[in-house]
Amino acid sequence: MAAAKIKKGDNVVVRSGKDKGRTGTVLQVLPQEEKVVVSGVNVAARHRKPTQQNPQGGIDRREAPMHISKVSLADPKDGKATRVRFETVDGKKVRVAVKSGEKIDG
C-alpha cells in the first residue's frame, strides 16, 4: 500500500463538486474506502424523528465522507492547492509541497 499523502489534521482544499474551493481540516481518513471527512465540507442533513433519548427530534447536520481524489493538500505558504511528493531528509521520509517546496511535516 502506498504512503498516505493526506493525513488527519491536514488543511485541504476541495477541488471538485458542490463544495469546490472551500477549505477545511481533515477530521478522519478512511483508507479502505478511499474517503476523507473534512470539517465544514459536504455537510449532510438527517431528519430525525423524536425519540425517548431525543424528544425534540429535528435536523441533524454532520460532515459526510467524500472521495480523497476531490481534495488536495493546502500549500503551507499560500493556502492554495498543491500536490505532494516524498523526500528523505536526515534519514526520515517527509512530505513536501510540490508548488512551494515547503515541508509539510517533520
Backbone as CSV, one residue per row, in Angstrom:
resi,resn,N_x,N_y,N_z,CA_x,CA_y,CA_z,C_x,C_y,C_z
1,MET,0.842,-1.188,0.000,0.000,0.000,0.000,0.885,1.248,0.000
2,ALA,0.528,2.234,-0.802,1.308,3.463,-0.920,1.159,4.312,0.339
3,ALA,2.134,5.165,0.574,2.100,6.053,1.737,0.968,7.059,1.573
4,ALA,0.369,7.427,2.704,-0.751,8.365,2.677,-0.251,9.778,2.421
5,LYS,-0.818,10.424,1.408,-0.429,11.796,1.103,-1.276,12.789,1.893
6,ILE,-2.471,12.378,2.307,-3.339,13.228,3.122,-3.585,12.509,4.436
7,LYS,-3.359,13.234,5.546,-3.499,12.639,6.869,-4.452,13.459,7.725
8,LYS,-4.877,12.884,8.829,-5.747,13.567,9.779,-5.055,14.834,10.289
9,GLY,-5.804,15.936,10.317,-5.254,17.199,10.797,-4.702,18.094,9.697
10,ASP,-4.590,17.586,8.473,-4.095,18.396,7.353,-5.148,19.408,6.914
11,ASN,-4.689,20.556,6.435,-5.583,21.526,5.805,-5.660,21.179,4.328
12,VAL,-6.901,21.065,3.816,-7.101,20.670,2.427,-8.023,21.650,1.711
13,VAL,-7.954,21.625,0.371,-8.814,22.425,-0.491,-9.639,21.461,-1.318
14,VAL,-10.959,21.709,-1.427,-11.830,20.858,-2.230,-11.666,21.260,-3.690
15,ARG,-11.368,20.282,-4.550,-11.063,20.553,-5.959,-12.280,20.440,-6.868
16,SER,-13.305,19.659,-6.481,-14.465,19.474,-7.358,-15.703,19.178,-6.533
17,GLY,-16.848,19.326,-7.172,-18.113,19.044,-6.516,-18.798,20.301,-6.008
18,LYS,-19.861,20.116,-5.221,-20.668,21.256,-4.764,-19.909,22.183,-3.824
19,ASP,-18.869,21.689,-3.160,-18.091,22.493,-2.215,-16.756,22.946,-2.790
20,LYS,-16.642,22.994,-4.116,-15.386,23.359,-4.777,-14.871,24.708,-4.276
21,GLY,-13.561,24.728,-3.935,-12.935,25.956,-3.474,-12.919,26.140,-1.969
22,ARG,-13.729,25.375,-1.243,-13.765,25.500,0.210,-12.570,24.791,0.833
23,THR,-12.177,25.275,1.999,-11.055,24.667,2.701,-11.522,24.155,4.049
24,GLY,-10.784,23.213,4.601,-11.109,22.671,5.910,-10.010,21.749,6.392
25,THR,-10.192,21.271,7.616,-9.237,20.362,8.226,-9.768,18.943,8.140
26,VAL,-8.888,18.006,7.847,-9.281,16.599,7.755,-9.559,16.079,9.160
27,LEU,-10.784,15.605,9.380,-11.174,15.054,10.672,-10.904,13.560,10.751
28,GLN,-11.031,12.887,9.594,-10.908,11.432,9.580,-10.506,10.985,8.177
29,VAL,-9.670,9.967,8.105,-9.284,9.368,6.826,-9.745,7.916,6.834
30,LEU,-10.433,7.510,5.760,-10.918,6.135,5.633,-10.188,5.482,4.463
31,PRO,-8.979,4.904,4.707,-8.150,4.413,3.605,-8.758,3.255,2.811
32,GLN,-9.523,2.381,3.448,-10.111,1.245,2.725,-11.143,1.723,1.713
33,GLU,-11.870,2.790,2.071,-12.909,3.314,1.182,-12.383,4.446,0.292
34,GLU,-11.121,4.858,0.502,-10.503,5.975,-0.211,-11.314,7.255,-0.031
35,LYS,-11.717,7.531,1.222,-12.520,8.708,1.522,-11.915,9.485,2.684
36,VAL,-12.297,10.766,2.765,-11.891,11.622,3.875,-13.111,12.386,4.375
37,VAL,-13.073,12.780,5.657,-14.104,13.629,6.241,-13.434,14.955,6.561
38,VAL,-13.974,16.042,5.992,-13.386,17.367,6.140,-14.356,18.258,6.901
39,SER,-13.851,19.022,7.880,-14.714,19.864,8.702,-15.371,20.961,7.873
40,GLY,-16.690,21.089,8.006,-17.453,22.131,7.340,-17.696,21.916,5.862
41,VAL,-17.327,20.766,5.340,-17.467,20.484,3.911,-18.313,19.232,3.724
42,ASN,-19.147,19.217,2.665,-20.013,18.076,2.349,-20.931,17.750,3.531
43,VAL,-21.608,18.769,4.043,-22.480,18.614,5.207,-23.805,18.001,4.762
44,ALA,-24.182,16.895,5.390,-25.421,16.200,5.088,-26.405,16.429,6.223
45,ALA,-27.686,16.569,5.894,-28.734,16.782,6.896,-29.559,15.512,7.031
46,ARG,-29.710,15.045,8.253,-30.570,13.892,8.548,-31.754,14.385,9.349
47,HIS,-32.965,14.081,8.898,-34.171,14.469,9.629,-34.478,13.364,10.632
48,ARG,-34.441,13.709,11.916,-34.613,12.720,12.984,-36.001,12.838,13.610
49,LYS,-36.629,11.686,13.782,-37.907,11.644,14.483,-37.670,11.820,15.973
50,PRO,-38.627,12.370,16.692,-38.481,12.430,18.150,-38.432,11.019,18.750
51,THR,-37.494,10.803,19.673,-37.381,9.530,20.379,-37.308,9.819,21.872
52,GLN,-37.214,8.785,22.677,-37.095,8.995,24.116,-35.765,9.646,24.464
53,GLN,-34.688,9.294,23.757,-33.388,9.908,24.010,-33.348,11.348,23.503
54,ASN,-34.055,11.625,22.406,-34.080,12.953,21.806,-35.544,13.339,21.548
55,PRO,-36.239,13.816,22.593,-37.672,14.094,22.441,-37.979,15.244,21.480
56,GLN,-37.006,16.099,21.230,-37.218,17.239,20.339,-37.205,16.808,18.876
57,GLY,-36.360,15.825,18.533,-36.198,15.448,17.137,-35.431,16.537,16.407
58,GLY,-35.720,16.746,15.123,-35.116,17.852,14.390,-34.168,17.397,13.299
59,ILE,-33.371,18.356,12.826,-32.451,18.095,11.728,-31.037,17.986,12.275
60,ASP,-30.385,16.877,11.951,-29.020,16.586,12.396,-28.078,16.884,11.245
61,ARG,-27.146,17.818,11.405,-26.197,18.142,10.331,-24.814,17.634,10.720
62,ARG,-24.167,16.910,9.798,-22.813,16.417,10.037,-22.082,16.224,8.713
63,GLU,-20.761,16.217,8.798,-19.943,16.066,7.605,-19.990,14.622,7.122
64,ALA,-20.193,14.462,5.831,-20.205,13.133,5.224,-18.854,12.888,4.555
65,PRO,-18.442,11.619,4.444,-17.175,11.325,3.768,-17.251,11.698,2.288
66,MET,-16.120,12.134,1.739,-16.028,12.415,0.310,-14.779,11.735,-0.236
67,HIS,-14.758,11.494,-1.535,-13.639,10.770,-2.130,-12.355,11.579,-2.000
68,ILE,-11.273,10.876,-1.722,-9.990,11.524,-1.460,-9.453,12.249,-2.700
69,SER,-9.887,11.846,-3.890,-9.417,12.496,-5.117,-10.032,13.881,-5.300
70,LYS,-11.068,14.207,-4.548,-11.708,15.522,-4.662,-11.006,16.592,-3.845
71,VAL,-10.044,16.197,-3.011,-9.346,17.177,-2.174,-7.849,17.166,-2.468
72,SER,-7.229,18.321,-2.281,-5.776,18.454,-2.399,-5.262,19.136,-1.152
73,LEU,-4.053,18.837,-0.802,-3.430,19.467,0.345,-3.273,20.959,0.094
74,ALA,-3.520,21.779,1.117,-3.318,23.224,1.002,-1.844,23.524,1.239
75,ASP,-1.269,24.322,0.364,0.143,24.700,0.480,0.345,25.497,1.766
76,PRO,1.339,25.133,2.601,1.561,25.860,3.857,1.920,27.327,3.637
77,LYS,2.439,27.660,2.458,2.877,29.030,2.184,1.707,29.955,1.842
78,ASP,0.855,29.546,0.881,-0.209,30.446,0.434,-1.622,29.885,0.570
79,GLY,-1.779,28.634,1.000,-3.105,28.064,1.220,-3.790,27.544,-0.028
80,LYS,-3.138,27.635,-1.187,-3.726,27.113,-2.418,-3.410,25.627,-2.544
81,ALA,-4.157,24.944,-3.422,-3.991,23.503,-3.599,-2.627,23.178,-4.190
82,THR,-2.044,22.080,-3.698,-0.760,21.615,-4.212,-0.723,20.096,-4.196
83,ARG,0.180,19.544,-5.002,0.422,18.111,-4.950,1.480,17.847,-3.888
84,VAL,1.687,16.566,-3.590,2.620,16.186,-2.528,3.626,15.201,-3.079
85,ARG,4.882,15.369,-2.674,5.904,14.369,-3.000,6.624,14.023,-1.704
86,PHE,7.352,12.937,-1.745,8.095,12.479,-0.577,9.586,12.666,-0.818
87,GLU,10.278,13.166,0.182,11.723,13.309,0.135,12.298,12.721,1.407
88,THR,13.566,12.333,1.347,14.250,11.830,2.517,15.136,12.934,3.073
89,VAL,14.849,13.346,4.320,15.618,14.395,4.984,16.158,13.806,6.287
90,ASP,17.484,13.758,6.432,18.133,13.194,7.617,17.653,11.776,7.906
91,GLY,17.473,10.978,6.853,17.058,9.590,7.013,15.587,9.414,7.322
92,LYS,14.802,10.503,7.279,13.358,10.423,7.534,12.600,10.749,6.260
93,LYS,11.496,10.053,6.058,10.638,10.307,4.906,9.710,11.464,5.261
94,VAL,9.734,12.536,4.445,8.998,13.758,4.755,8.117,14.133,3.569
95,ARG,6.899,14.609,3.851,6.022,15.111,2.793,6.428,16.543,2.447
96,VAL,6.461,16.834,1.152,6.874,18.161,0.680,5.842,18.646,-0.335
97,ALA,5.452,19.925,-0.236,4.536,20.536,-1.200,5.276,20.760,-2.506
98,VAL,4.718,20.282,-3.611,5.365,20.401,-4.911,5.436,21.875,-5.331
99,LYS,4.370,22.644,-5.087,4.291,24.025,-5.561,5.368,24.931,-4.942
100,SER,5.533,24.855,-3.613,6.458,25.779,-2.944,7.733,25.124,-2.439
101,GLY,7.747,23.801,-2.322,8.906,23.111,-1.788,8.956,23.088,-0.268
102,GLU,7.906,23.603,0.396,7.840,23.635,1.867,7.617,22.235,2.435
103,LYS,8.234,21.957,3.574,7.988,20.707,4.277,6.619,20.784,4.936
104,ILE,5.858,19.703,4.850,4.524,19.677,5.440,4.580,19.126,6.856
105,ASP,5.397,18.113,7.059,5.569,17.570,8.421,7.035,17.223,8.612
106,GLY,7.452,17.231,9.865,8.824,16.831,10.159,9.796,17.882,10.211
